[in-house]
Amino acid sequence: MSMINAALVESFDEPPRFRSIPAPEAAPGQEVVHVLAVGVHPATRGIAAGKHYTSPKALPALAGADAVVCRADGGLGYVMLLGAGTLAERIVIDPAAVIPVPDGADPALLVATMNPALSSWGALRTRVPFQAGQSVLVHGATGNAGSMAVKVAKHLGAGRVIAAGRNRSRLGELTVEGADDIVQLTPDEDATAAALAEAAAEVDVVLDYVWGPPTELAMRALLGSRTQHTRLLDWVQIGGMGGDAITLSGHALRSNAFRILGSGFGSVDVQVMQREFTELIAVIAAGGMAVRPHPFPLDQVEAAWAHEDAPGERTVILL
């Protein structure tokens, strides 16, 4: 029996382990591809920890959620296999799910950038009626996905982007990367609310990577200070660094043109997302935006899982 190297989730309480497993075989309509690079994203870790809605129901299971792969004809492709796993030297895929990657693209850079960029790209392109010239608040802008959201919003034509986050030095860097204004989120709730109200009261879209009590504060600040209460405000929940739930007054919904919606893989049609994948890959491959890859070999998967990404970087496993 032919064997390959892989990273297996054997326990939700431990990092994936480097193991040898039987080589996959393609069923009719499937294709075996060689894996070149896999991103270790927060969602990837969450899946492997049993904390994601696509976490495997039975163990052991293959780790990894996305990959840049090489096909039999030598062409590169990007795949996202939530719940199926990608961290193996070879995997089986549905050819229809492969997004072509331009020749010459860097697999590590592409897989490092796609996931952080996709959350905001998908939200602005598929979940809200965003138009060039509108204003965007990125709530939780100093994490990798939030920082990328600033760049994505500008790339898609936002007239004004406000970055709100806790890391003061990172906020300063974001002014160079596209943010028109910044708000530091501090333990002083009154000061934070006042700063949010002053900078972002009239925004059209909020991309929220925080949620929980900080979002409750931000919602009260923005809704209470809007001068045009009939002007639509779309609040898009993307991440939950601040908690998984909020308490919201019904008055806030009745007294403002205010919509709350989520953006994730369960909220967008697969064909629509594939179209957006294709365009975003082209932008990344052309150098339009980038997250710096921090590479590990497959046999160091446990070290990769333990690594904490610095601002602007993403752990990547190279095969």
C-alpha positions as CSV (number, residue, x, y, z in Angstrom):
1,M,0.0,0.0,0.0
2,S,1.3,3.4,-1.0
3,M,1.7,5.8,2.0
4,I,1.9,9.6,2.2
5,N,2.6,12.1,5.0
6,A,-0.2,14.0,6.6
7,A,-1.3,16.0,9.7
8,L,-4.1,14.3,11.6
9,V,-6.4,15.6,14.3
10,E,-6.5,12.8,16.8
11,S,-7.9,14.8,19.7
12,F,-9.7,18.1,19.8
13,D,-7.6,18.9,22.9
14,E,-4.2,18.6,21.1
15,P,-2.5,19.9,18.0
16,P,-2.6,17.8,14.8
17,R,0.1,15.1,14.6
18,F,2.5,14.3,11.8
19,R,1.5,10.8,10.5
20,S,1.7,8.4,7.6
21,I,-1.6,7.5,6.0
22,P,-2.7,5.5,3.0
23,A,-2.4,7.5,-0.3
24,P,-5.8,8.7,-1.5
25,E,-7.5,7.2,-4.6
26,A,-9.9,9.1,-6.8
27,A,-13.4,7.8,-7.3
28,P,-15.1,8.6,-10.6
29,G,-15.5,12.3,-11.1
30,Q,-12.7,13.1,-8.6
31,E,-9.1,14.1,-9.0
32,V,-5.9,13.5,-6.9
33,V,-3.8,16.6,-6.5
34,H,-0.5,17.4,-4.9
35,V,-0.7,19.9,-2.0
36,L,1.9,22.7,-2.0
37,A,0.8,25.1,0.8
38,V,-1.8,25.1,3.5
39,G,-2.7,28.1,5.7
40,V,-3.0,27.8,9.5
41,H,-5.8,30.3,10.0
42,P,-7.9,30.9,13.2
43,A,-10.7,28.9,11.5
44,T,-8.2,26.1,10.7
45,R,-7.3,25.9,14.4
46,G,-10.9,26.2,15.5
47,I,-11.9,23.3,13.2
48,A,-9.1,21.1,14.6
49,A,-10.2,22.0,18.2
50,G,-13.8,21.0,17.6
51,K,-15.0,24.6,18.0
52,H,-16.1,25.3,14.4
53,Y,-19.4,24.5,12.7
54,T,-17.4,22.4,10.1
55,S,-15.4,20.5,12.7
56,P,-15.2,16.8,12.0
57,K,-17.8,14.6,13.7
58,A,-15.3,11.7,14.0
59,L,-11.6,11.4,14.7
60,P,-8.9,10.9,13.5
61,A,-9.4,13.4,10.7
62,L,-7.2,15.3,8.3
63,A,-6.3,18.9,9.5
64,G,-6.4,21.9,7.2
65,A,-9.1,23.8,5.5
66,D,-7.6,25.3,2.4
67,A,-4.7,24.7,0.1
68,V,-2.8,25.7,-3.1
69,V,-2.5,22.5,-5.1
70,C,-0.8,21.3,-8.2
71,R,-2.9,19.4,-10.7
72,A,-1.9,16.6,-13.1
73,D,-1.4,19.1,-15.9
74,G,1.0,21.2,-13.8
75,G,-1.5,24.0,-13.3
76,L,-2.0,25.5,-9.9
77,G,-5.4,25.8,-8.1
78,Y,-6.8,27.0,-4.8
79,V,-9.3,24.8,-2.9
80,M,-11.2,25.3,0.3
81,L,-12.4,22.0,1.8
82,L,-14.0,22.9,5.1
83,G,-14.6,19.7,7.0
84,A,-12.7,17.5,4.6
85,G,-9.1,18.4,5.4
86,T,-6.1,19.5,3.2
87,L,-3.0,18.8,5.3
88,A,-1.6,15.9,3.4
89,E,0.9,15.5,0.5
90,R,-1.9,14.5,-1.8
91,I,-5.7,14.9,-1.4
92,V,-8.8,14.0,-3.5
93,I,-10.9,16.9,-4.7
94,D,-13.9,17.7,-6.9
95,P,-12.4,19.3,-10.0
96,A,-15.3,21.7,-10.1
97,A,-14.3,23.1,-6.8
98,V,-10.8,24.1,-7.9
99,I,-10.2,27.8,-8.5
100,P,-7.4,28.4,-11.1
101,V,-4.3,30.2,-9.8
102,P,-2.3,32.3,-12.3
103,D,1.0,31.0,-13.4
104,G,3.9,32.4,-11.4
105,A,1.8,33.0,-8.2
106,D,3.6,32.3,-4.9
107,P,1.6,29.4,-3.3
108,A,2.7,30.4,0.3
109,L,1.8,34.1,-0.1
110,L,-1.5,33.2,-1.8
111,V,-2.7,30.8,0.9
112,A,-1.5,33.2,3.6
113,T,-3.5,36.1,2.1
114,M,-6.7,34.4,0.9
115,N,-8.3,33.6,4.2
116,P,-7.7,37.0,5.9
117,A,-8.8,38.9,2.8
118,L,-11.8,36.7,2.0
119,S,-13.9,37.6,5.0
120,S,-14.1,41.3,4.1
121,W,-14.1,40.8,0.4
122,G,-17.0,38.4,0.6
123,A,-18.9,40.6,3.0
124,L,-18.6,43.7,0.8
125,R,-19.2,41.9,-2.4
126,T,-22.0,39.5,-1.5
127,R,-23.7,40.4,1.7
128,V,-24.4,44.1,1.6
129,P,-25.2,46.5,-1.3
130,F,-21.8,48.3,-0.9
131,Q,-21.0,50.9,-3.5
132,A,-17.8,52.8,-4.3
133,G,-17.7,56.0,-2.3
134,Q,-19.4,54.7,0.8
135,S,-17.8,54.6,4.2
136,V,-16.8,51.6,6.2
137,L,-15.9,51.0,9.9
138,V,-13.7,48.0,10.5
139,H,-14.3,47.1,14.2
140,G,-11.4,44.9,15.3
141,A,-9.0,46.3,12.7
142,T,-5.7,45.4,14.3
143,G,-5.9,41.6,13.8
144,N,-4.8,40.1,10.5
145,A,-8.2,39.8,9.0
146,G,-9.3,43.2,10.3
147,S,-6.2,44.9,9.0
148,M,-6.7,43.2,5.6
149,A,-10.3,44.5,5.7
150,V,-9.0,48.1,5.6
151,K,-7.1,47.3,2.4
152,V,-9.9,45.4,0.9
153,A,-12.4,48.2,1.5
154,K,-10.1,50.7,-0.1
155,H,-9.4,48.4,-3.0
156,L,-13.2,48.1,-3.6
157,G,-13.6,51.9,-3.6
158,A,-14.6,52.9,-0.1
159,G,-14.6,56.7,0.2
160,R,-13.6,56.6,3.8
161,V,-12.4,53.7,6.1
162,I,-12.2,54.0,9.8
163,A,-10.1,51.4,11.6
164,A,-11.0,50.6,15.3
165,G,-8.8,48.3,17.4
166,R,-6.9,47.9,20.6
167,N,-3.3,47.9,19.3
168,R,-2.3,51.5,19.1
169,S,0.9,50.9,17.2
170,R,-0.9,48.8,14.6
171,L,-3.5,51.4,14.2
172,G,-0.8,53.9,13.4
173,E,0.5,51.6,10.7
174,L,-3.0,51.2,9.2
175,T,-3.1,55.0,8.5
176,V,-0.3,54.2,5.9
177,E,-2.2,51.2,4.6
178,G,-5.4,52.9,3.8
179,A,-7.3,53.9,7.0
180,D,-8.6,57.5,6.8
181,D,-9.2,57.6,10.6
182,I,-8.5,55.4,13.6
183,V,-10.2,54.8,16.9
184,Q,-8.4,53.0,19.8
185,L,-10.7,50.6,21.7
186,T,-9.7,51.0,25.3
187,P,-11.1,49.8,28.7
188,D,-12.5,53.3,29.2
189,E,-15.9,52.7,27.7
190,D,-17.0,56.3,27.8
191,A,-13.9,57.5,25.9
192,T,-14.2,54.6,23.4
193,A,-17.9,55.4,22.8
194,A,-17.2,59.1,22.3
195,A,-14.3,58.4,19.9
196,L,-16.4,55.9,17.8
197,A,-19.3,58.3,17.7
198,E,-17.1,61.2,16.5
199,A,-15.3,59.1,13.8
200,A,-17.9,56.7,12.6
201,A,-21.4,57.9,13.3
202,E,-22.4,58.2,9.6
203,V,-20.8,55.1,8.2
204,D,-22.7,52.9,5.7
205,V,-21.2,49.6,6.7
206,V,-19.5,48.1,9.7
207,L,-17.3,45.0,9.3
208,D,-17.3,43.5,12.8
209,Y,-14.5,41.2,13.9
210,V,-15.2,41.7,17.6
211,W,-18.8,41.1,18.6
212,G,-19.8,40.5,22.3
213,P,-19.9,43.5,24.8
214,P,-17.5,45.7,22.7
215,T,-20.0,45.5,19.9
216,E,-22.9,46.4,22.1
217,L,-21.0,49.5,23.1
218,A,-20.1,50.4,19.5
219,M,-23.7,49.9,18.4
220,R,-25.0,52.2,21.1
221,A,-22.4,54.8,20.2
222,L,-23.0,54.8,16.5
223,L,-26.8,54.6,16.6
224,G,-27.1,57.2,19.2
225,S,-25.1,59.7,17.3
226,R,-26.4,59.3,13.7
227,T,-27.9,62.4,12.3
228,Q,-29.7,60.6,9.5
229,H,-31.5,57.7,11.2
230,T,-33.2,56.7,7.9
231,R,-29.8,56.2,6.3
232,L,-29.2,52.5,6.0
233,L,-26.4,51.1,8.3
234,D,-25.4,47.5,7.5
235,W,-23.6,45.8,10.4
236,V,-21.9,42.6,9.3
237,Q,-20.8,40.1,11.9
238,I,-17.7,38.3,10.8
239,G,-15.6,37.4,13.9
240,G,-16.2,36.9,17.6
241,M,-13.0,37.9,19.4
242,G,-15.1,39.8,22.0
243,G,-17.7,37.1,22.6
244,D,-20.3,35.0,20.8
245,A,-23.5,36.9,21.7
246,I,-24.8,40.4,22.1
247,T,-27.8,41.9,23.9
248,L,-29.6,44.4,21.6
249,S,-32.5,46.8,22.4
250,G,-35.5,46.5,20.1
251,H,-35.6,50.3,20.2
252,A,-32.3,50.4,18.3
253,L,-33.8,48.4,15.5
254,R,-37.0,50.4,15.4
255,S,-35.4,53.9,15.6
256,N,-32.8,53.4,12.8
257,A,-32.5,52.0,9.3
258,F,-30.3,49.3,10.8
259,R,-29.6,45.8,9.6
260,I,-27.5,43.1,11.2
261,L,-26.3,40.1,9.2
262,G,-23.5,37.6,9.2
263,S,-21.0,36.8,6.5
264,G,-19.5,33.3,6.3
265,F,-19.5,30.2,4.2
266,G,-23.0,29.3,5.2
267,S,-24.5,32.6,4.1
268,V,-23.4,32.8,0.5
269,D,-24.2,30.6,-2.5
270,V,-21.2,28.3,-3.4
271,Q,-21.2,29.5,-7.1
272,V,-21.2,33.1,-6.0
273,M,-18.3,32.5,-3.7
274,Q,-16.3,30.7,-6.4
275,R,-16.7,33.7,-8.6
276,E,-15.4,36.0,-5.8
277,F,-12.6,33.5,-5.1
278,T,-11.5,33.8,-8.7
279,E,-11.4,37.6,-8.7
280,L,-9.7,37.9,-5.3
281,I,-7.0,35.3,-6.3
282,A,-6.3,37.4,-9.4
283,V,-5.9,40.6,-7.2
284,I,-3.5,38.8,-4.8
285,A,-1.5,37.2,-7.5
286,A,-1.1,40.6,-9.2
287,G,0.3,42.0,-5.9
288,G,-2.8,44.0,-4.9
289,M,-2.6,42.9,-1.3
290,A,-0.5,40.5,0.7
291,V,-0.1,38.8,4.1
292,R,3.5,37.7,4.9
293,P,3.7,33.9,5.1
294,H,5.6,32.3,8.1
295,P,6.4,28.9,6.7
296,F,6.8,25.5,8.5
297,P,7.4,22.1,7.0
298,L,4.7,19.5,7.4
299,D,6.7,17.5,9.9
300,Q,6.7,20.5,12.2
301,V,2.9,20.8,12.3
302,E,2.8,20.9,16.1
303,A,5.2,23.9,16.1
304,A,3.2,25.6,13.4
305,W,0.0,25.2,15.6
306,A,1.8,26.7,18.6
307,H,3.2,29.7,16.6
308,E,1.5,33.1,17.3
309,D,1.4,35.2,14.1
310,A,2.8,38.7,14.3
311,P,0.8,41.5,12.8
312,G,0.8,41.1,9.0
313,E,1.9,37.5,8.9
314,R,0.1,34.1,8.7
315,T,1.5,30.6,9.5
316,V,1.7,28.5,6.4
317,I,2.7,24.8,6.1
318,L,4.7,24.0,3.0
319,L,4.6,20.5,1.5
